[in-house]
Amino acid sequence: MAKDPGRVLIFDTTLRDGEQSPGASLNLEEKLAIAQQLARLGVDVIEAGFPFASQGDFLAVQKIAEQVGGEDGPTICGLARASSADIKSCYEAVSPAPKRRIHTFIATSDIHLEHKLRKSRKDVLSIVPEMVSYARSLVDDVEFSCEDAARSDPEFLFEVIQVAIASGAGTINIPDTVGYITPSEFGELISRINNNVPNIDEAILSVHGHNDLGLAVANFLEAVKNGARQLECTINGIGERAGNAALEELVMGLHVRRSYFNPFFGRDSDSPTPLTAVRMDEITKTSRLVSNLTGMVVQPNKAIVGANAFAHESGIHQDGVLKNRLTYEIVDAKTVGLRDNRISLGKLSGRSAVRARMEELGYDLSREDLNEAFARFKDLADRKRDITDRDLEAIVSEQVQQPEARYQLRLVQVSCGNTLRPTATITLANQYGQEETTSAVGTGPVDAVCRALDSLAAVPNELIEFSVKSVTEGIDAMGEVTIRLRGEGKLYSGHSADTDVVVAAAQAYINALNRLVASQAVCSLHPQRDNVDVHPLPSL
């Protein structure tokens, strides 16, 4: 019985592979906010994390399963290596979700077998049925991945896939783990799998790929033409190294070129039926949320969600677009949720109006969170006449970074000028509410602020990146600051927005420091770099 869903399933791994981007670690509240937005976006599967990595990862996956994985919501998935301990932990984490999936994997390329796993092909063919069967005994929905499939011997790959399906895997994922393959090669590999695995009709073929050569999206679209029906991707294409295939580019590619792709699904070319279930008008908002919370800034020329994606500088282009949008635009900006977002909110607006607008933007705030957001709104309204949706998004995205904070900023005061030495005075409060104040001199106001913060927090780190951009237009626009610190060999991001960019810089620095400190107490495993032997199966 064929399991082809008749459309493309979107498997979002922003919270798992995306979070593995250097400096993109998220706390529980941030992960929940992103998961809730992914559900509104309409993705089919949310890979919420790697539960065995740490207690924090386990709790995050479990909370997402409890709060986001409803009967009509997305499937909640956890990643597990081909180990009984990993699989058991994954099951316990995703079990609260009505629709749950265990995604287990093992490497199949000779280079991984020899240098990472130190196992033979025969070992893998023994491990796969045992571990897939165990996962299938716990949940009805099991996905199996052949890590580094793009560099694996196809004949061995076919054998492993056949065994995995026979053992209960309903989805087979073919990852281009290191971004090595080209579109024509990937299409041919998917075609060969379809033609050489006898029981392939019992599973959905999925693809996962990285963008090391800039080919991830092209590879996926070629895979779709050859029978892949699940795409594993991330918002804004974030992920390890050069990132993953970008969800927004894949969805819009399939939408804009639907007449081209329809025949590969057995449809008439002019069929209006969507090829994915994604609600495209939620794309821009989702992109901004992920960018704000991870600190991974979207480059201006990024397809679909970049600041320049719908901008026209050339006079010839401007004239053409004014006469007919189709002359130079293949996507209507409103389709992806980009529209004029000025709203009638100001310093006289009440709590109900702010709450209603937050709900329209998709934010479901508790009473306590609404009170805090409203206080920040009123403070901003006293300094800025017109409040936009982008301002509200900035308020909420920064607010969810606050929990679990060891340090809180109480005072920022700077003096600078062309005849003055830039000096910053900072007051910090620790987790016990105790305050301490110090001053520092720097090469500029932001440098002085960072020196003062380092003196108070005494957390060894190195400032790697400082970026600032305007949230909206105008002299009173909020400035968004992203800071990335290196501590103990890892990167940590902090983000903040304020009409005073120096204040925003101070808060962003504190957010990054809090992430660094929080991580020091957690020992987290990496699903691919930390190897594990197969454990004996526990009694059921």
N, C-alpha and C positions, 0 to 999 in steps of 0.2 A: 504494500500500500504506500503510495507516494505521500511524502510529508511536505511537498512544496506548498507554501502558504499562498501562492498566487500574487504575492507582492514582496517587497523588500522589508525585512524586519530590521529595525534599528536598535542595536545593542550598544548602549552608552557606557563607556569605561572611564569617564572623566574622574570618578571618585576612586578608581583603582589605578589604572595605568597613567591617567592624567595627573594624579596626585604624586606620582613618582618623578615628576619634573623637579629638577633641583630648585629648592626654595618654595615649592608649592604646597607644603604640608598644610592640612586643614584641621581645625578642631571639630568637636562633635556638632556644635550649633551651625557651623559653616557647612558641614557635610549635609545636615538635615535641610538647610535652606536650599542648597543646590539640588538635592534629591527631590524636594517638593516641586521645584521649578522644572526639573526634568520630567516629572509626572505631568505637569501642565503642558509641557512641550509635546508630550505624546509619544515618548520613546517606548519601545516594546519591552526592553530589558534594561535594568540598571545594575551594572556590576558595582556593588556598593563597597567592595574592599576585599582584603585578604585577611580573614578573621584570625588565622593562626599567627599572624605577624606579631601581635601584641594584644594586651587586654583592651587598650584604647580602640584598636581596629575592630576587635570583636564586638565591643559595645556599640560602636558606630553602625556596623552592619545590622546588629540586632535592633537598634532604635529605628533605623530606616525601614527594616522589615515590619516593625510594629506600626509605624506612623505613616508610611508612604505606600506600602504594598497592599492596597485594598483589592477587593474582588474585581473592580473595574479598572484598577491601576496597572502599572507595569509589573512584570516579573522581577523579583529581587534575587540577585545572583551574588554568590561569593566565590572567590577563587581558592583553589586548594591544589597543592602539589599532589602527585600520585603517592600519597602517604595516608595511612589510615587515621593518624592523629590529625592531619590537616583536614581530611574529609569529615571527620567527626565534629571538629570545631566549626567547620563551615556549616554543617547541618544545624548545629545548635544555634548558630547566629541567624540563619535565614528562616528558621522554622516558624517564627510568628507570622510570616507573610502567607496569605492564601495561595499565591502563586510564587513558588520558590524554585531556585535552580542551584545545583552544585556544578561548578566549572572546574574540572580537574585536568591536569596536563602533565606531560613528560616529553623530554626532548627526543627527537628522532634523527637528527643529522649526525653523521659520523664524527664531525668536529666536536659537537656537544657531548656525544657519548664517550669519546676518548678523553677529552680534556676537562669536562665538568662533572658528568655523572660517573665516569670510570665504570661503565657498564657495557655489556655486549648487546647486540641486536636481540639475541636470544633472551637476555635478561628483560629487555623492554617488552618483548612479546609475552613474557610471563607476568610482568607487573600489570600491564594494561587491563587484561580481563579481570584480574583479581580486584583492582582498585575501582574500575568502572562498575563492576557488579556490586561492590560494597556501597558505592554512592547510590546506585539504582535501588538498593534495598532500603535506603533512607528517604529518597524523594523520587517522584515520578519523572522529573525533568533533569536530565544529566547532559552536560556538554563536555566533550573531550577535545583537547587541543594537542596537536603534534608540534611542540615547540621547534622553531627553526625549520619548519616544513619546506620553506623555499629553497633551502640548501640540503634537503634530504634526498636520498636515493628514491626516486619515484616508486620503484618496485617494492621497496621495503615500506614506503609510506602507504601504498595500497593495502599491504598485508596488515599493518597496524590499524588502519581505519576499519577494515572488515572485522577485525577482532573486537574493536571498541563498540561498533554498532551491534554486533552479536551479543555483547555483554550488557547492552542496555542504554548506550548513548543515543539520544535523540537528535543531538546537534553535533556536527563535526566541524571543528574550526581549523583553518589552514593559515597559520601565521607567517608573515614575512617579518620575522623577529628583528632583523637588523637592517631592514630597508634595502635589501640587496637586489630584488628581482625587478624586471621591467614589465610593462603592461602586456606585451604579446606573450612573454614567457608565463606570466601569471594566468592569463586566459587559457593558455595551452595546458597548464598544470591542472586547473579546475576541470577542463574538458576531459583530460585523461583520467582524473579521479572518477568522474561520472561514467566513463566508459569501461573502467577496469576494476571497480569495486562492485562485486555482485549484489550486495545488499544496500547500495547507496540510496535507493529509493525509500529506505526506512528512516532516513535522517535528513535534516536540513543542513546544507553546506553553508558554512560561515567563513568569513575572511577577516583577518586582523593584520595590520601592517603599519610600519613606521616610515617616516618621511626623510630618511637620511639622504636620498638622492632626489628628493622633491617629487616623487612619483606615486605617493601613497593613494591619492584620490584617483588618479588615472588607472592605477593597478586595480582598484576596487571596481571601477566602472567596467573595466574589461572582464573582471571576474563575474559581475552580474550578467553580462552578455552570455557567459558560458555556464550559467546555472547556479551561481552563488546567490543565496536568498536571505542571508543575514550579514550585515556589515557592522563590524566592531570599530567604533570611532569615538572621538572626544570633542567636546565643545572647544572651539578655537584651535583645534588640532594640537592641544597641549599633550605632553608626555615626555618620556625619556629621550635624551639626545635631541634630535630634530623634531620630535613629536610624533603624533599619530595622524591617521587620516582624519580630516576635519568633518564633523557631522554636518555643519551648515553647507559646506561645499558639495558634499555627496547628495544631500536632500535636494538642494536647489538644482544641481546638475541633472538629477532624475526628473525634477519638475519641469525645468525649462526645456529639456530635450526629451520630454515624454513621448512624443511622436516617433522619435528614433528608437527608444528603448521598448516601447509597447510590443512590437512583434516578437521580442525575445521572451515575452510572457504569454505568447499565444493570443494577443489582442490585436484588434485593428489599430493601425497607426494613429487614428484620430480619436481613440477611446479617451474619454475625459476622466476615467477612474484614476485616482491618485496612485502612485507607485509606492508611497510610504504612508504611514498614519501620523506623521509629524504635523503639528499645527504650526505652519510656517510663520504666522504672525507673532509667535513667541520666541523666534530665533534671536532677534536683536537683544531683547531683555535677558535671555539666558546667557548670551555671550557677555554682556556687561556684568552680570552677577558673577560669573565664573572669573572674569578678568579681575574684578574688584577683590574677590575673596582670596584668590590665589596669588595676587600680585603679578600675574603674568600679563603684561601689557600687550594689547593687540596692535600690531604695526598698522600705520595709516593705510597702506596699500593692500591690506589683507582682503581677499575675496569675500564678498557678501557682508561681512561685519566690520570691515575697516572704516575709519573715519572718511577716507577718500573714495570708498566703493561706489558712491553715487554722486560724487562731486565732479563738476565740469569746469575746467579752467580755460580751455581753448575757446576762442570766440566762435570758431566754426562749429564746435560741438555744442556750445550754448545755444547758438541760433537754431541748430537742428533739433535739439531737445525741446526748445520752446515751440517749434512748429509741430513736432510729433516726437513723443518720447521714444518711440521705437527706433529712431534714427541712430541713437548712440546708447540706448539702454535696453538690455535684454531682460532685466528684472525690474519690476516696479518696487520702489523702496518700501511702499506700504505693505507689500506682500510679506516681507520679513519683519514687519512690526516697527519700521522706522517712519515716524510721522512727526508733525509739528507738536511738540509736547509742552507748550506753554499753557498753564492752567491758572484759574482764578483763585489762587491761594496766596495769602499775605499775612501780615502780622495781626489782622483782625479775624482771621479764620479760626473757627472753633475746632475742638477735638473731633466732633462727629464728621466734619468735612475732611479732615486729615485722614481719619480712619477709613472713610468711604473711598478716598482716592488711593490709599494704600491697598485696599482690597481690590480695586480695579486694576492695580499694577500687579496683583497676584500675591501680595504679602499678607499672610494670616498671622497677625500679631496677638500675643496674649495681652491681658490687661496691663500687666507690669511692663511688658515690652512697648506697648502703645504709649504708656505714660512717659517712658524714657524717650521714645521717638518724638512725641509731641513736644517735650521740653526742648529737645535739640532743634526741632522745627521752629519753635517760637524764638529761640536764640538766634537762629539763622535769619528769620524774618525781620528781626530788629536791625540786621546789618545789610539785608538784601531785599530789594523791593519786590521783585518777581521770583516766585518759587516754581521751578520746573520739575517735571518727572525725574530728570537726571539728578536734581538736587535731592529729591526724596529717596531715590535709589542709593545715592551716596551715604545718606544718613543711616539707612537700614543696613547696608553692607558693612559699614564700619561698626555699627552697634553689635552685630553678631560676633565680632572679633573680641569683644570685651571679656566674656566669661573666662574663668581659669587664669585671670591676669595676676601675676605676682606683683607687678609694679603698675601704679596708676599715676598719671600726670596731674599735678595740682596747679602748677604755675609755670608759665613761660614768659619771660621778659627779656627783650634784647635791646641793645643800643648799638647803632652803627651809622656810618656816614663816611664821606670822603676824607674827613680829617679825624675820624674816631677809630679806635681799635675795636672791632666787633666783639661785643661782650654779651654773654647770655647768663641769665639767672634762672635756675630750674629748681622746682620743688617736686619731689617724688614721694609717694606713699607706698609702703610695702603691704604685704597681704594682711598684716596685723593693724593697719591703719596708722602706723608710725610714720611721721613725715621728716624729711631731711632736705636741706637746701644747700646749694653750692653755686658758684659762678665759674665761668671759664672764658678764656679769650681764644678766638679762632681767626682763620683767614677771611671768614665771612660769617654772617649770622647763623647759617645752618651748620657750618663747621663748629662754631662756638657752642651751639645747642647740643650737637652730638658729643663734643668733648665733655660738657657738663654732665650729660646723661651717662656716659661711660664712667665718669668719676663716681657718680652716685650708685650705679648698679653694680659696678665692678664685675662685669661678666666679660671675659676675654672674647673679642670678636674683631672682625675686619670688615669695614664698609666696602661692599663690592659695587653697588649700583645705587644711584639716586636719580629719580626721574620725577618730573612735575609736568602736569598738563591741566588745561582748563576744562572744567566739566561742561560749562555752557559759555555762551558769548557774553561780552559786556565787561565793563570795568569792575563790576561787583561780582564777577563769576567766582564760584568756588574753585580752588585749586586742588587737584588730586595729586598726592605724593605717594610714590612707591619706593620703598627702601629694601635692599637685599643685603643681608649680613652673612658672613661666613664664620662659623664657629664649630670647632671639633671636626673640621673637614666637610661639613654640610652647609647648605645655603638655607636661609630663613628669610621670608618676605614679610613686610609690614605695609599696610595701606591705610591712608587717612585722607579726608577731604575737609577743607575749611576755607573761608574767605581770606584768611591769613595763611600764606603758604609756609611761613616759619612755624606756626602752630601745627599745621598739618604735618610738617616734617618731623616735629618733635613727637607727635602722637604715632606716626608711622614707625619711627625708630623704636618707640616703646613696644608697639605691637610685635615688631620683629624680635626684640629682646625677650619678650614674654614667650614667644614660640621657641626660641633657643633654650631658655631655661626649662620650659615644660618638657622639651625633648630629652634633656639630660637625665630625666628620671625614668625614661622609657627605653627599653631595648626592643627595637622593632626589626623583624626579619624582612628580607627582600625575597619575593617569591622565586626569582630566577637566579640570583647570585648566591643565596644561601642554600646549599645543597642539603638533602635529607635522604636517609635510607628509608626504605619501606618498612613500616612497623607491622608487627603481627596484627591480624584483624582482632578487634575487641569482640567480646561476646555481645550478641544483639539482644 
